[in-house]
Amino acid sequence: MVLVEDLVTLNAQVQQDNAHDGRRNDSRNTQEGNFSMKEPKQVAGLAPDRLCNINDHLDRQYIRPGKLPGALTLVARRGEIAYVNAQGLMDVERNKPVRRDTVFRIYSMTKPITSIAMMQLYEQGRFLLDDPVHKYIPAWKNQRVYKSGVYPNFLTTSATSAMTIRDLFTHMSGLTYGFMNRTNVDAAYRELKLDGSRNLTLEALVSQLAELPLEFSPGTAWNYSVSTDVLGYLVQLLADKPFDEYLQEHIFEPLGMSDTGFQVRDDQLDRFAACYQFQPGDQFTLQDDPQTSPFRHKSKFVSGGGGLVSTIDDYFHFAQALCQGGEFRGRRIIGRKTLEFMRRNHLPGNQDLPGLSVGAFSETHYAGSGFGLGFSVKTDVAKSQINGSVGEYGWGGLASTNFFIDPVEELVVIFMTQLIPSSTYPIRQELRAIINGALV
C-alpha cells in the first residue's frame, strides 16, 4: 500500500523535476502553444493565472495528500493548446514522474473512437441506425429478456422490440457489464468473463451474448454495457478487416496517433504508467504493474469498449478533430453533419440519463445530460449543476481519465491519471469549474 507520507516526499521532488523537464522540453511545448506558468498574456481567450488553479487544486487536494499518484492535464481552445501540466508520479514504485508522453490506459475513452469508426461506415451506406442488429448477427434474432433465476437456469420472456444499431450506440440495448454487480444477468457476464478477458474474441463475445437474456427490452431503458464492444465487432464485419487494423488505417494513421493501440510496444515501456486501485482511507495499491501488465502482450480480445492505451497528445489529435467538425491538420475522419448528428441527444423524448438509467456507473452527476451516438451530451446546464455549455460532449475511462469538448467555446479538455475506479473522487466536475472559470 502506498502511504501518504511517502508520496508527500516523492511528489515534492517530482514537482521540481517536472519543472526542470518542462524547461528542457520547452521548444516542443512552445510550438504547440503550451501554457507557461509565468506568461501573463491570454492564450486562446483563457486567463493563465486562472489556469494555474488546475495545478494548485490537483497538487493541494490530490497529489500531495497521496490520493492520486499523478496527473496530466491538457486544455486547448480554438485549436491552440493553452495549458499542459504534468504532476506527481506515473510509477510510484519506481519513482518515475508523469511526463507529457506518458502512455495511459484510457479504457472507456476507447468508446468514442469506436463510435467514430462505425459512423465512418454509416457514411459509406453500410448500415442504417434503425437496422435490427440481427440483420448482421442472425443468432440475435429472437432475443429474450430476464425474468428470474440464476445462470444457467434463467426464466425469460420475449423482448417487446428488436435491438437496433442505434440501441448499441446509446447503451439502450438491454446488454450490461459484469462489473455492474447489480443483477443475476451481470453475474452471468462475470462467470463467463465477458467484460474483457484477454482470451475472449469478438466472435466469441457475440456468440455468448446470443445465449444470455437481456436486462430489458431494447429501447426502453439505459444501462452502461458491452454495447460498444459489439459495435467493434460490427466494424470488423462491415469493413471485412480486423478491428484493430481498421482503427489504425482510418483513425490513428490519419491523425498521427502513433502511441495509440491495443498493446504497449517495447519502445513505449519506459513511458507506460502504473495503474492503481483505490483503498479506504484515501490510499491506493498497485493494480497493474507496467512491466508485467497484460497490455504488454497482444490480446485476442480487441475491445472497442475499453481496450486502448494512448497519450495525451494522441488523444488531443482525436478530440481536436471532433472539435473542428471532423478534421485535424487537413485530415478528415468524419463528416461535419455526421458529427453534429452524433452529438445530439438520442435518448427518447430528449430525456436525460437519470430518467432512463437502471444503474449507477460513475461519480458524475448526469442530471441534465443525455446520450448521443458514443458520448454523453449536456442538455441542461442548470439541471446538471456543473458549469459548461449546452451541447458539451465527451466521456471518461475506468482509471479516472476523462475528456470533454465544448463546441460553443471551441474548448477541448483532457485529463489523464491511473486510479480505479473513476467514481473515487469528483475531479471531473472540479476541473470543469476551474477551466470554465478561466474563459475570458
C-alpha positions in Angstrom: 0.0 0.0 0.0 1.3 3.5 -0.8 1.5 5.7 2.2 0.6 9.3 2.2 3.8 10.4 3.9 5.9 8.6 1.3 4.1 10.3 -1.6 4.4 13.8 0.0 8.2 13.5 -0.1 8.3 11.9 -3.5 5.9 14.4 -5.1 7.8 17.4 -3.7 10.8 16.1 -5.6 8.8 15.3 -8.7 7.4 18.9 -8.9 11.0 20.1 -9.1 11.9 17.5 -11.7 8.9 18.3 -13.8 9.7 22.0 -13.6 13.2 21.3 -15.0 11.8 18.8 -17.5 9.3 21.4 -18.7 12.1 23.9 -19.4 14.1 21.2 -21.2 11.2 20.4 -23.5 10.1 24.0 -23.9 10.8 24.0 -27.6 8.1 21.4 -28.4 5.6 22.8 -25.9 6.0 26.3 -27.3 5.4 25.1 -30.8 2.1 23.5 -29.7 1.0 26.5 -27.6 1.9 25.0 -24.3 1.0 27.3 -21.4 3.8 28.8 -19.3 3.1 29.5 -15.7 5.0 32.8 -16.0 3.3 34.0 -19.1 0.9 36.9 -18.2 -0.9 37.2 -21.5 -4.1 35.4 -22.5 -3.8 32.2 -24.6 -6.7 31.5 -26.8 -9.0 33.5 -24.6 -8.0 31.7 -21.4 -6.6 33.5 -18.4 -3.2 32.0 -17.5 -3.4 32.9 -13.8 -6.8 31.2 -13.6 -5.5 28.1 -15.4 -2.9 27.9 -12.6 -5.7 26.9 -10.4 -5.7 23.4 -12.1 -2.1 22.8 -10.9 -2.8 24.2 -7.5 -6.0 22.3 -6.9 -4.7 19.0 -8.1 -1.5 19.4 -6.1 -3.2 20.5 -2.9 -6.2 18.2 -2.9 -4.9 15.1 -4.6 -1.2 14.8 -5.4 0.5 15.9 -2.1 -2.1 14.2 0.2 -1.4 10.9 -1.7 -4.9 10.5 -3.1 -3.6 10.3 -6.7 -0.2 9.1 -7.8 0.0 11.7 -10.5 -1.9 13.5 -13.3 -1.5 15.1 -16.7 -3.9 17.8 -17.9 -4.4 19.5 -21.3 -6.6 22.5 -22.1 -7.0 23.8 -25.7 -9.2 26.4 -27.2 -9.7 27.5 -30.8 -7.2 24.8 -31.8 -4.4 26.1 -29.6 -3.1 24.3 -26.6 -3.2 26.8 -23.8 -2.1 24.5 -20.9 -0.3 21.2 -20.4 0.9 20.2 -17.0 2.3 17.0 -15.5 2.2 16.4 -11.8 3.3 13.6 -9.5 4.3 10.1 -10.4 3.3 7.7 -13.2 5.0 4.8 -11.4 5.2 5.2 -7.6 7.2 2.0 -7.0 9.9 3.2 -9.4 9.7 6.9 -8.5 9.1 7.8 -12.2 7.4 11.2 -12.8 4.5 11.8 -15.1 5.7 13.0 -18.5 3.8 14.6 -21.3 4.4 11.5 -23.4 3.3 9.1 -20.7 1.3 6.1 -22.0 -2.0 5.6 -20.2 -4.8 3.0 -20.1 -7.7 5.0 -21.4 -10.3 2.2 -21.0 -13.8 3.6 -21.9 -12.3 6.6 -23.7 -11.9 3.9 -26.4 -15.7 4.1 -26.9 -15.9 7.4 -28.8 -13.1 6.2 -31.1 -15.1 3.0 -31.9 -18.2 5.0 -32.4 -16.5 7.3 -34.9 -15.2 4.2 -36.8 -18.7 2.8 -37.0 -20.1 6.1 -38.2 -17.4 6.2 -40.9 -19.1 3.1 -42.3 -22.5 4.7 -41.9 -21.3 7.5 -44.2 -20.5 4.8 -46.8 -24.0 3.4 -46.6 -23.0 0.1 -45.0 -25.9 0.3 -42.4 -28.7 2.4 -41.1 -29.2 3.2 -37.4 -32.6 1.6 -37.3 -31.3 -1.7 -38.8 -32.0 -4.6 -36.4 -28.8 -6.0 -35.0 -29.9 -9.5 -36.0 -29.6 -8.4 -39.7 -25.8 -8.6 -39.1 -25.8 -11.1 -36.1 -28.5 -13.7 -37.1 -28.2 -15.5 -33.7 -29.6 -12.4 -32.0 -33.0 -12.6 -33.9 -35.3 -13.9 -31.1 -33.9 -12.2 -28.1 -35.2 -12.8 -24.6 -35.5 -10.6 -21.5 -34.6 -11.7 -18.0 -37.5 -12.5 -15.6 -36.0 -14.6 -12.8 -33.4 -17.3 -11.9 -29.6 -17.6 -12.0 -27.2 -18.6 -14.7 -27.6 -21.0 -16.4 -31.2 -21.5 -15.3 -32.9 -18.3 -16.3 -36.6 -17.8 -16.7 -37.2 -15.3 -19.6 -39.8 -13.6 -21.7 -39.8 -12.4 -25.3 -38.3 -8.9 -25.9 -41.0 -6.4 -26.9 -38.8 -4.8 -29.5 -35.8 -5.8 -31.7 -32.4 -4.3 -30.8 -31.2 -1.7 -33.3 -27.8 -0.5 -34.1 -28.7 2.9 -32.5 -29.5 1.0 -29.3 -25.9 -0.2 -29.3 -24.6 3.4 -29.7 -26.8 4.8 -26.9 -26.5 1.9 -24.4 -30.2 1.2 -24.7 -29.6 -2.3 -26.0 -30.5 -4.3 -22.8 -26.9 -5.5 -22.6 -24.9 -4.9 -19.4 -21.4 -5.2 -17.8 -20.4 -7.8 -15.3 -18.8 -5.2 -13.1 -22.1 -3.5 -12.5 -22.8 -6.1 -9.8 -26.5 -5.4 -9.9 -28.4 -8.3 -11.3 -28.2 -12.1 -12.0 -27.6 -11.3 -15.7 -24.4 -9.3 -15.0 -23.4 -12.2 -12.6 -23.5 -14.4 -15.7 -21.3 -12.0 -17.6 -18.7 -12.3 -14.8 -18.9 -16.0 -14.7 -18.4 -16.2 -18.5 -15.7 -13.4 -18.3 -17.5 -11.2 -20.9 -16.1 -7.9 -19.6 -12.8 -8.3 -21.4 -10.9 -11.5 -20.7 -7.9 -11.4 -22.9 -8.7 -14.9 -24.1 -12.0 -13.7 -25.4 -12.6 -12.8 -29.0 -15.2 -10.5 -30.6 -16.7 -13.5 -32.3 -16.9 -15.4 -29.0 -18.4 -12.4 -27.3 -21.4 -12.0 -29.7 -21.9 -15.8 -29.7 -22.0 -16.0 -25.9 -24.3 -12.9 -25.7 -26.8 -14.6 -28.0 -27.3 -17.2 -25.3 -27.9 -14.8 -22.4 -31.1 -12.8 -21.7 -31.2 -9.0 -21.9 -31.7 -6.8 -18.9 -34.7 -5.2 -20.5 -36.3 -4.8 -23.9 -34.2 -2.7 -26.2 -35.0 1.0 -26.4 -36.9 1.1 -23.0 -34.0 1.9 -20.6 -30.4 3.0 -20.4 -27.6 0.7 -19.0 -23.9 1.0 -19.4 -22.8 -2.1 -21.2 -20.6 -4.1 -23.7 -22.7 -2.5 -26.5 -19.6 -0.7 -27.9 -17.6 -3.9 -28.0 -20.4 -5.2 -30.2 -20.0 -2.1 -32.4 -16.3 -3.1 -32.7 -17.4 -6.5 -33.9 -19.7 -4.8 -36.5 -16.9 -2.5 -37.7 -14.9 -5.7 -38.3 -17.8 -7.4 -40.0 -18.9 -4.5 -42.3 -15.3 -3.4 -43.2 -14.2 -7.0 -43.7 -11.0 -6.2 -41.9 -9.7 -6.9 -38.3 -11.0 -4.2 -36.0 -7.6 -3.1 -34.8 -6.3 -2.8 -38.4 -9.3 -0.7 -39.3 -8.7 1.8 -36.5 -5.0 2.0 -37.4 -5.8 2.7 -41.1 -8.8 5.0 -40.7 -8.2 6.9 -37.5 -4.8 6.5 -35.9 -2.6 7.0 -39.0 -4.6 9.9 -40.5 -4.5 11.7 -37.1 -0.9 10.9 -36.3 -1.8 8.9 -33.2 1.4 6.9 -33.2 1.2 6.0 -29.5 -2.3 4.6 -29.5 -3.2 1.0 -29.8 -4.3 -2.2 -28.0 -0.8 -3.2 -26.9 2.1 -1.4 -25.3 5.2 -1.7 -27.6 8.7 -2.3 -26.3 9.7 1.2 -27.2 6.8 2.6 -25.1 7.5 0.6 -22.0 9.6 3.2 -20.3 6.7 5.7 -20.7 3.9 3.3 -19.6 2.2 4.3 -16.4 1.4 2.0 -13.5 -2.3 1.7 -12.6 -3.6 1.8 -9.0 -6.7 0.7 -7.1 -8.3 2.9 -4.5 -8.3 1.7 -0.9 -10.3 3.1 2.0 -8.6 5.9 3.8 -7.7 7.8 0.6 -4.9 5.4 -0.2 -4.2 3.1 -3.1 -2.4 -0.1 -4.0 -0.8 -1.2 -7.3 -3.4 -2.7 -9.6 -1.3 -3.2 -12.8 2.5 -3.0 -12.9 3.7 -1.7 -16.3 6.4 -4.3 -16.5 4.1 -7.3 -16.2 0.8 -5.7 -17.5 -1.4 -7.7 -19.8 -1.3 -4.6 -22.1 2.3 -5.6 -22.9 1.0 -8.6 -24.9 -1.3 -8.7 -27.9 -4.8 -9.7 -26.7 -7.2 -11.9 -28.6 -9.9 -9.6 -27.4 -9.7 -6.3 -29.2 -12.1 -4.3 -27.0 -13.8 -1.4 -28.7 -15.3 -0.6 -25.4 -12.2 -0.2 -23.3 -9.0 -1.8 -24.8 -6.8 1.1 -25.9 -3.8 2.8 -24.4 -2.8 6.3 -25.6 -1.0 9.5 -24.7 -2.5 12.9 -24.0 -1.2 14.4 -27.3 -2.6 11.5 -29.3 -6.0 11.8 -27.7 -5.8 15.6 -28.3 -5.5 14.9 -32.0 -8.6 12.9 -31.9 -10.6 15.3 -29.7 -9.5 18.3 -31.6 -10.6 16.7 -34.9 -14.1 16.4 -33.3 -14.0 20.0 -32.1 -13.1 21.1 -35.6 -16.0 19.3 -37.2 -14.2 16.1 -38.0 -10.8 17.1 -39.3 -7.3 17.7 -37.9 -4.4 19.2 -39.8 -6.1 18.7 -43.1 -7.1 15.0 -42.5 -10.8 14.4 -42.1 -12.0 11.3 -40.2 -15.8 12.1 -40.2 -18.2 14.4 -41.9 -19.3 17.6 -40.2 -23.0 16.8 -40.4 -22.4 13.2 -39.3 -20.6 14.5 -36.2 -23.4 17.1 -35.5 -25.8 14.1 -35.6 -23.7 12.1 -33.3 -23.5 14.7 -30.6 -27.2 15.3 -30.4 -29.2 13.7 -27.5 -30.6 10.5 -28.9 -32.5 9.4 -25.8 -36.2 9.2 -26.4 -38.2 12.3 -25.7 -35.0 14.2 -25.1 -34.8 12.7 -21.6 -31.6 12.8 -19.5 -29.8 9.8 -18.1 -31.4 9.7 -14.7 -34.8 9.5 -16.4 -33.8 6.3 -18.2 -30.9 4.7 -16.4 -31.4 1.5 -14.4 -28.0 1.5 -12.8 -25.3 3.9 -11.5 -21.9 3.7 -13.1 -19.7 6.8 -12.3 -19.3 9.7 -9.9 -20.5 12.2 -12.4 -23.9 13.7 -11.8 -25.7 13.1 -15.1 -28.8 15.1 -14.4 -29.1 17.5 -17.4 -27.1 15.1 -19.6 -28.4 12.9 -22.3 -26.5 10.5 -24.6 -25.6 10.7 -28.2 -24.0 8.2 -30.6 -21.0 7.4 -28.4 -20.8 10.3 -26.0 -22.7 11.9 -23.1 -24.2 15.2 -24.2 -25.1 18.1 -21.9 -28.7 19.2 -22.4 -29.4 21.5 -19.4 -26.6 23.3 -17.7 -28.6 24.5 -14.7 -30.0 21.0 -14.1 -26.6 19.4 -14.4 -25.3 21.7 -11.6 -21.9 21.7 -13.4 -20.7 24.8 -15.3 -20.5 24.5 -19.0 -22.5 24.8 -22.2 -25.4 23.0 -23.8 -24.0 20.6 -26.3 -20.8 19.8 -24.4 -19.9 16.2 -25.0 -17.3 13.6 -24.0 -16.6 10.6 -21.9 -14.3 9.1 -19.3 -12.4 5.9 -18.5 -12.3 3.3 -15.7 -8.9 4.6 -14.4 -10.3 8.2 -13.9 -9.3 9.6 -17.3 -11.7 12.0 -18.9 -12.2 14.3 -21.9 -14.8 16.8 -22.9 -15.4 19.1 -25.8 -17.4 22.3 -25.6 -18.3 23.3 -29.2 -19.7 26.6 -28.1 -16.4 27.7 -26.6 -14.3 25.6 -29.0 -12.8 24.1 -25.9 -11.0 20.7 -25.5 -10.0 19.3 -22.1 -8.2 16.0 -21.5 -7.3 14.7 -18.0 -5.1 11.6 -17.6 -4.3 9.7 -14.4 -4.5 6.0 -13.4 -6.7 5.3 -10.4 -9.6 2.7 -10.4 -12.5 3.3 -10.1 -13.4 6.6 -11.7 -16.1 7.2 -9.1 -13.4 7.7 -6.4 -13.2 11.5 -6.5 -15.2 14.2 -8.2 -12.2 15.5 -10.2 -14.1 15.8 -13.5 -16.7 18.3 -12.1 -14.0 20.2 -10.3 -11.9 20.6 -13.5 -15.0 21.9 -15.3 -15.5 24.6 -12.7 -11.8 25.7 -12.8 -11.4 25.7 -16.6 -14.7 27.4 -17.4 -13.7 30.0 -14.8 -10.6 30.7 -16.9 -12.6 31.7 -20.0 -12.4 35.4 -20.7 
